[in-house]
Amino acid sequence: MSVRVILSVEALEPRLSGIGRYSWELAQRLPLIEDIESVRFYRNGQWIIDPGLLLTVDGLPLWGNKPLRWLRWLRWLRWLRKRNQWTVRLKQAFVMRSHLFHGPNYFLPPAGAGGVITIHDLSVFRYPETHPAERLAQFERYFRLSVERAGHIITDSETTRQEVADFLGWSLDRITAVPLAASPMFQPRPPEALAPALARYNLVPQGYALCVSTVEPRKRITQLLHAWEKLPPSVRNRWPLMVTGGAGWLSEAVRDLMDKGARQGWVRYLGFVPEADLPLLYAGAALFVYPSVYEGFGLPPVEAMASGVPVVVSNASCLPEVTGGAAMLVEPEDVPGFSAHLEQALLDEEWRCRAMASGLTVAGRYSWDRCARETVDVYRRMS
């Protein structure tokens, strides 16, 4: 059965978010899949010819894919544009009716009624304090309308599928879990391939632990810092904790602990790391820790497993499902127990070898090709 699809690409920008990455991977793969007759790309009411240009044009408003300067050049044709306006709208409406619309970032426009939306998580409802006011307002205005328009919902995990069904009162038959994946850039690497890049951060391979996360309450960074502080000095100094990611909502407790740990040499906040360096930072870590208590998928642990690094995650939300038995599960609120597990994860070589091997196996089950194929399976059922 041939399928014609419109994919919304408003999340694409030079600095990709997780949803931007998801949208970009789909945009590259959908046209290559059998039975996909046509893929159109849509952004804020306009057609996008080449979505890849959205990753390279920084800060310029777009008309299709042309910088705004072309609009200035065409002002003298305004009367013609106005005359053609209704023709353009009619053509757009025809395309919308003949294609299945997929909104990979929670929302569907009115013309996309009956299409598919991807709901990555419900954090805007569960943890509204971790989102900016404008995003809360956007969800307040458009989320319920988009859900009412949607014919089917995609989630990133089975855990989130169940949660969305309960939250919206939808039948599970109308919701499908399609897992995400780590990029092939995340892979094991020999120390000699890592040393030059890590030296820029004053790090050496296997000489640190890593947490890649926005620093906000649901990520439980405070508990992680308390647990790291409780490690024996010989352990925490041998493997200082590197935290990288957005600042999010930093509490005073996090700031104070970060400053204290930095002075003592057992923690360092790296902030955002360039995209090219991040896979190297993963691959050089002796341990990856992700104590978040709420996720829709939890891509960083999968990226760490794909990099051949032992992983510790919280026993919460979808993380046990996504890590598939390869990660050590902890209760972040139990700080002494959390610290004891961290010590074991750093020192127990038998566990570390098992975790690295099983982590590579679990991460290998996920791929962006699989994500695209299973997404198209949803389209086929809708057509």
N, C-alpha and C positions, 0 to 999 in steps of 0.2 A: 504494500500500500504506500503510495507516494504521499509525502507530507510537505506542506509549505509552512514555513515558520517565520515569525518576526521575533527577534531577540532584542530586548531593551538593553542598552549599553551605557546607561547614565552613570554607572559606577566606574567606568574606565577613565583613568587620568594618569598623568606621568608617575605619580607615587601611588601604587596600587594598594588598596585595602584588601582584606580577605575576600570580601564580596567582589571587589574589582578583579582579583585573581580568578575567582570562580567564573565570572562573566567572560573574562578574556580566554580562559581555557575552553569554554563552550564555543565562543565565537570562532576560534581557530578550527575546532573539530567538527562542528555540526555540518558544515558544507561537504565534508569528506565522507559522511556516513551514507550507506546505501539507503534508498527510499526517501532521502531528503531531496526533494525536487527543487526547492528554492529556500534561501535564507535571506531575509532582509534585516537590517539593523536600524534601530530606532532610538532617538535620544531627544527628550524634551520637545516632542512634537515635530521633529525633523528626521528625514532619512539620512543615514550615514553610509557612505559608499565603502570606505575603508576604516574599520574601527581601530586598526593599528595606529592610525594617525593621532588618535586621542591619547595615546601613550607618549607622544613626542611633542605635541603642541601644548605649551604650558602658558596658561594665562590669557589666551586669545579667545574671545567669543567666536563661535562657529556658525556659519550658515551652510548646512550640509557639512562638508569638510573644508570649506574655504574660509580663510581669515576675514575678519570684518572689513578689511580694506576694500575687498571686492564689492561690498555693499555700497561704500562711498562712491566707487567708480560707477555703480549702476543706478545712482539716484535719479539720473536724468531719464531713466526708463521706468520711473515709479508708476506712471499712469498705466504702462503696459502690465506691470506686475499686479496692480490692483485689478485690472481687467481679467488677468489669468488666475486670480486668487481662488475664485470659486471652482475653476477647473482643477487646480491643484488639490483642493480639499476633496472634491469628488473622487479624484484618482486615489487619494490616500484612503478614503473611506472604502473604495472598492478593494484595494489591497488588503486592508484590515479584515474585510469580510471573507476574503479568499485565503487568508493565512491564519494559523494558530499563533496567538500572541503568548510569549513567555516573559514574565517579569521576574528576573533572577534576584531582585532586591526588594522583595516584599510587596510591591505595588503593581496594579494594573490600571491603565488609563481607561476611560469610558469606552473607547473604541475597541479595547481588547477584551470585552466581556466574553465569558465562556472559555478564556484561556487558562494558563498555568501560572501560578506564582510560587516562588521558593521562599519559605519562611525558615530562616537559619536558626533562630532561637526566639525566645520570648523575653529576653533580658530587659527590653524597654518597658515591659509590664512588671516583671519580677524585681528588677533593680533599676528603677527610673532615675535614681540619683547618680548613676554612672553614665548618663547620656546628657548631651547639651539640650538646652531648652528648645532650640529650633527643631531638633529631631523629635522630641516629645510632641511638639505641636504638629509636626508632619504626620506622625502616627495617629494623633487625636483626630485629625481631619480626614485622612485618606485610608488608613489601614482597614477599618471595618468595611468601607465602600469597596476596597479591592477584594476583600474576602467574599463579599456578596457577589461580585462580578465573576469570581474565579470558578472554573469548572473542576479544577484539580489543584492540589497543593503538593509540592515537593519539599521534603526536609532533608537535613544532612545526616541524620542518624535515626535509628528505630526509637531510641529514647525520646527524641524530640517529636517524632511522629505521634507517639502516644500522648505526649504532653499537649501538642497542638490540638489533637482530636478532643481531649478533655476540655481544653480551654475554649475552643470554638463550638463544641457540641457537634462536630462533624463525624460522619462515619469513617472508619479506617479504610474503607474501600475507596474513598476519594482522596487519600493521602498516601504518598509513596516515599519511602526513605531511599535516597541515592547518596552514597558516601562520597566525600571529597578525597583528595589525594595530595601527597607531597610531590613537588616538582622533581624531575630527575637530577636537578642541581644538588639535591640533598642525598649524599651517598658517602660511604666510608672513604677516607683519604689517608695516604701514608703521612707520617709526621713531616717528612721533608717537603711535601706539597703544601703544608699548612704553616710552617714556621715563618716565612716572610710576612704573610698577612697578619698572623697573630702577634708578631713583634711590634706592629704598629699600635697594638693595645697593651704592650708590655706583658704579653702572655706567651706561654709555651704549651705545646700539645700535651694533653693529659694533666695539665697543671692547674685546672680550675673546674668548677661546676657552673652550670648555666641555667638561667630561667629567662625565657622569652615571653613577656607578658606585659599588657598594660597594667600600670600600678594603680589599682582601684580595689575597693573593699571585697568584691566577690572573688577576686583572684587570690586572696589570702596571703599577700606578700608580707604583711605584718607578722603573721604566724610563722611564715618561712624564716624570716629574720630572727625571731625569737628562738626557733628551733636550731638555726645555724649557730647562734650565739652559745647555745648549750652544748655544742659539740666539744670534745676535748681540744684544747688549744693546738695540740700537734696535728689534729685532723683538719680543723677549720683553717689553719694557717697553711697547711700543705695544699689544700684545695679551696682557695677563696671563692666566694660566690659572685658571679657576674650576673647582673640583672639588666636586660635590655628590652626596650619597648617604650610606648608612649607614657607620658606622666599621668594621664587620667586624673582621677580625684585623689590627690596625695593628702593623707591625713598628717597631723602633726606627729603622731606616733611613728609613722613610716619615715618621715624626714629625720626625726631624732635618731631612730635606729640606724638608718643609712649613714648618717654623719658619724655616729659612734663606731659602727662597724668599719667605716672607711678609715677612721683614725687608727683603729686597731689592726687594720690590714686584712680583715676577713670578708669584706663585701665591697663591691664597687658597682655604681650605677652608670651604665654606658650610654643610656638614652637610646635614640634611634641609631641603628647600624646600617650603613649602605647595603643595598640589596645584594651586591656582588660579594660582600664580606660575610653575610649571614650564614651561608652554607659552610664556610670554613670555620666560623665560630662554633657552629654545632659540632662539626666533625672533630674538632680538637678538644671537646669537653670530656672530662672523666665521668660526668653524671649530668643528666637533665632532670630538672624538678619543675612540676607544674601543679601547684596546690589549689587551683581554682575549684570553686564549689558549684559553678554553673557554666555550662558550655552547650552550644548546639552541635558541635563536632569535636573541637579541640585539635586544630591542625598542628600546633607546635609539637605536641608529643609524637605525632606521626612523623613529622619532619626529623625529630631527634632519632626515632627508631630507624628511619630510612638512612640516617647518617651513621648507624652502627653504635649508638650511644645507649647505655643503660638508662632507664626512665623510671622516675617516681612520680605518681599522680595521686590526686585525692580520690577517695572512694565515693564519688558523688557524680550526679548528673549522668552524662553519657560517657564519661572517661573510662570506666571499666569496660563498657561495650566496645569503644573505639580501639582501645589498646589490646583487646583480645587476649588477656591473660599474660601478656609479655611484660607489663609494668608492675612495679611494686606499688600496692595500694596503701594509702595512709589516711588518717583522720586529722586534718590540719588543726582542728580545735584542741586536740590532745597534744599539746606542744612537747611534753616529755617523750611521749610515744613517737611523735613525728621525728624528733631529734634522734631517737634510738634507731629508727628505720633509716634515716639518712646516714648514720654511722655505718650500719650494716651495708648499705648500698655502695658506700665508698670503699669498704675494707674487705667484704666477702667476695673473694675472687671467683668462687664457684658460682654464686648467684650472678655475678657480673657477666660471666661467660654465657650462662644460660639466657640472661636478659638480652644480651647483644644478639645472640643467634635467633631467639624467638621474636625479638623486635624487628629484625630484618624480614623475617617470614611474614609477620602481621602487616608491616608496612607494604610489603610486596603485593599483598592482596588488593590494595587500593591503587588506582591509576586514574588519570584524567581521561584516558580513552574509555575506561569502564564507566566513569561518570557520564561521559557524553552518550555512550551507547544506551545506558539505562534511562537517561533523560529522553532519548528518542523513543524508547519503548513506551514511555508515558505519552509522548505525542501521538504515537500510533493508536493507543487506546482511546485517545480523545478525538481522533479524526474519523 
